[in-house]
Amino acid sequence: MKNNSYVFGSGKYKYFPLESVFLNNPIHIATLYQVFFEKQKPGQVNNRLQLAIESLLEKIKALDSTKNCPYCKKAKVKFFLFPDYGPVNNKLLCCGDDACREHLKSARLGELHEINDFLLLISYLPKPQAQKIVSIFKMTHNNLAEAFA
């Protein structure tokens, strides 16, 4: 995969592949993507980095979690709860089963988000919350290094 990977040509991560930067600093990748999204004009063609990030997002969405649901103990977690108040908590997780999702939502007020969509959310959050969501993703996907090798 590294042969087809985008490699940064300038800046702090010059000569580093996109996947390597993602593994070490996903908040940076999320921020880059947010900037592209906000500056995008209708009909504008995406640049190579933006296309590479979109490809990375698809790879992330296809990853399987390695952590079991705390409610049913069978399926792998798929969602985390972003609470209406208080800090993000790495114990507020569940699988995609309706009963498990309802059980989690009844435990605390908030909004459920797919763990694998975390990059689309974290650039809009204060850094401590963003880092906590990144840690949830990494905790629930122990095979990241192999997935992007």
C-alpha positions as CSV (number, residue, x, y, z in Angstrom):
1,M,0.0,0.0,0.0
2,K,2.8,2.4,0.7
3,N,3.6,2.6,-3.1
4,N,0.2,4.2,-3.7
5,S,0.3,6.3,-0.6
6,Y,0.4,10.1,-0.6
7,V,3.7,11.4,0.8
8,F,3.8,15.0,2.2
9,G,6.1,17.2,0.1
10,S,6.5,20.0,2.6
11,G,5.7,21.1,6.2
12,K,6.2,19.4,9.5
13,Y,5.6,15.9,7.9
14,K,7.7,16.3,4.8
15,Y,8.6,12.9,3.3
16,F,6.1,11.1,5.6
17,P,3.3,9.0,4.1
18,L,-0.3,10.0,4.9
19,E,-0.9,6.7,6.8
20,S,2.1,7.2,9.1
21,V,1.0,10.8,9.9
22,F,-2.6,9.5,10.6
23,L,-1.3,6.8,13.0
24,N,0.8,9.4,14.9
25,N,-1.3,12.5,14.6
26,P,-4.9,11.8,13.4
27,I,-6.0,15.3,14.6
28,H,-3.7,16.9,12.1
29,I,-5.2,14.8,9.3
30,A,-8.7,15.7,10.5
31,T,-7.8,19.4,10.5
32,L,-6.4,19.3,7.0
33,Y,-9.6,17.6,5.8
34,Q,-11.8,20.2,7.6
35,V,-9.8,23.0,5.9
36,F,-10.4,21.4,2.5
37,F,-14.0,20.9,3.2
38,E,-14.6,24.5,4.3
39,K,-12.6,26.0,1.4
40,Q,-14.2,23.8,-1.3
41,K,-16.1,25.7,-4.0
42,P,-18.9,24.0,-5.9
43,G,-17.5,22.2,-9.0
44,Q,-13.9,22.4,-7.7
45,V,-11.7,19.4,-8.3
46,N,-10.2,17.8,-5.2
47,N,-6.4,17.9,-5.0
48,R,-4.2,14.8,-4.5
49,L,-4.0,15.2,-0.7
50,Q,-7.8,15.6,-0.3
51,L,-8.3,12.5,-2.5
52,A,-5.8,10.5,-0.4
53,I,-7.5,11.6,2.8
54,E,-10.9,10.5,1.4
55,S,-9.4,7.2,0.4
56,L,-8.0,6.9,4.0
57,L,-11.5,7.6,5.4
58,E,-12.8,4.7,3.3
59,K,-10.1,2.4,4.7
60,I,-10.9,3.5,8.2
61,K,-14.6,2.9,7.8
62,A,-13.8,-0.7,6.6
63,L,-11.8,-1.5,9.7
64,D,-13.2,-3.9,12.2
65,S,-13.2,-3.2,15.9
66,T,-11.4,-5.6,18.1
67,K,-13.4,-4.9,21.3
68,N,-16.6,-6.6,22.3
69,C,-19.8,-4.7,23.2
70,P,-20.1,-4.3,27.0
71,Y,-23.8,-4.9,26.8
72,C,-24.3,-8.0,24.7
73,K,-20.7,-9.2,25.0
74,K,-20.9,-10.8,21.5
75,A,-20.7,-8.2,18.8
76,K,-17.8,-5.8,18.3
77,V,-18.3,-2.2,19.4
78,K,-19.3,0.2,16.6
79,F,-20.6,3.3,18.4
80,F,-19.4,5.7,21.1
81,L,-21.6,8.2,23.0
82,F,-20.7,11.8,22.8
83,P,-22.3,13.1,26.0
84,D,-24.4,16.3,26.1
85,Y,-22.4,17.3,29.2
86,G,-19.2,16.2,30.8
87,P,-16.2,14.5,29.3
88,V,-16.0,11.9,26.6
89,N,-15.7,8.5,28.3
90,N,-14.1,5.4,26.7
91,K,-16.6,3.2,28.5
92,L,-19.6,4.6,26.7
93,L,-19.4,2.2,23.8
94,C,-21.8,-0.3,22.1
95,C,-22.3,-2.5,19.1
96,G,-24.9,-1.8,16.4
97,D,-27.6,-3.8,18.0
98,D,-30.7,-1.7,18.7
99,A,-31.1,-3.0,22.2
100,C,-27.4,-2.2,23.1
101,R,-27.7,1.2,21.5
102,E,-30.8,2.0,23.5
103,H,-29.2,0.7,26.7
104,L,-26.2,3.0,26.2
105,K,-28.4,6.0,25.3
106,S,-30.4,5.4,28.5
107,A,-27.2,5.5,30.6
108,R,-26.3,9.0,29.6
109,L,-27.7,11.8,27.5
110,G,-25.8,12.3,24.3
111,E,-25.4,11.5,20.7
112,L,-24.2,8.2,19.3
113,H,-21.4,8.3,16.6
114,E,-19.8,5.6,14.7
115,I,-16.3,5.1,16.0
116,N,-14.9,4.7,12.5
117,D,-16.2,8.2,11.5
118,F,-14.2,9.9,14.3
119,L,-12.0,11.9,11.8
120,L,-15.1,13.8,10.6
121,L,-15.8,14.9,14.2
122,I,-12.6,15.6,16.0
123,S,-11.4,18.7,14.2
124,Y,-14.4,20.6,15.5
125,L,-13.8,19.7,19.1
126,P,-11.5,21.1,21.8
127,K,-8.2,19.2,21.8
128,P,-8.8,17.2,25.1
129,Q,-12.1,15.9,23.8
130,A,-10.6,15.2,20.3
131,Q,-7.7,13.3,22.0
132,K,-10.1,11.2,24.0
133,I,-12.0,10.2,20.9
134,V,-8.8,9.3,19.2
135,S,-7.9,7.1,22.2
136,I,-11.3,5.4,21.9
137,F,-10.6,4.7,18.2
138,K,-7.1,3.3,19.0
139,M,-8.4,1.3,22.0
140,T,-11.1,-0.4,19.8
141,H,-8.8,-1.0,16.9
142,N,-5.7,-2.7,18.2
143,N,-4.6,-3.8,14.7
144,L,-4.0,-0.3,13.2
145,A,-0.3,-0.7,12.6
146,E,-0.9,-3.8,10.5
147,A,-3.9,-2.3,8.7
148,F,-1.9,0.6,7.4
149,A,1.5,-1.2,6.9
